[in-house]
Amino acid sequence: MEPRPRERLAAAGPEALSETELIAVWLGTGCAGRNAVEMAQDLLRSFGSLRGLLTAPSDRLAAHPGIGPARLAQLQIVLELARRHHYEALRAGPPLTDPRMAREFLLGELCGLAYETFCLIYLDSRLRVTGFERLFRGTIDCAQVHPREVVRRALEVRAVSVILCHNHPSGIAEPSEADRVITLRLREALALVDIRVMDHLIVGEGACISLAERGLV
């Protein structure tokens, strides 16, 4: 008889478990004649992938048979703990002198969202991260970015420089003409108060493009 996911977890650690087994451990028990592993398999089929499951809208996930408010809350807490862990690592790490250093955090933070959101990473004079903030939330294809609000918030947190970042819900990270225009507008607006735009990072499906690396900042 094959060991159950919890037994395998105790014996070999979480890295030894498959995606199905990890989900089954989260579920704990099954429902309606299905055990936790069968239910986990059904969730992966319904949402297409692990990422599809973890980034699914709360109402859609809660409506899935066997999930309910309690399991949804558990999943949300786990995801938030992971997000805060990555953010703490970003803040505690070395100065952000290389765009690659912010990519892992942003891919976890923004990849897979069904809406566009515009964010700022705040930096001090030594290029150390002092904060991260989602400023604007858009629809499926755009976010209205207000330079005045960006300048106000950067001044309030006493940022010396910033990294602009946003996602493309389409999954294609290539910068649009609108991305180039807003980058220049924000760079000019922030320069008036002596705040430097270090980069603009665009997150797609599994990719994060740096406009600075392309000479567009």
Secondary structure, 3 states (H helix, E strand, C coil): CCCCHHHHHHHHCHHHCCHHHHHHHHHCCCECCECHHHHHHHHHHHHCCHHHHHCCCHHHHHCCCCCHHHHHHHHHHHHHHHHHHHHHHHHHCCCCCCCHHHHHHHHHHHCCCCCCEEEEEEECCCCCEEEEEEEEECCCCCCCCCHHHHHHHHHHCCCCEEEEEEECCCCCCCCCHHHHHHHHHHHHHHHCCCCEEEEEEEECCCCEEECCCCCCC
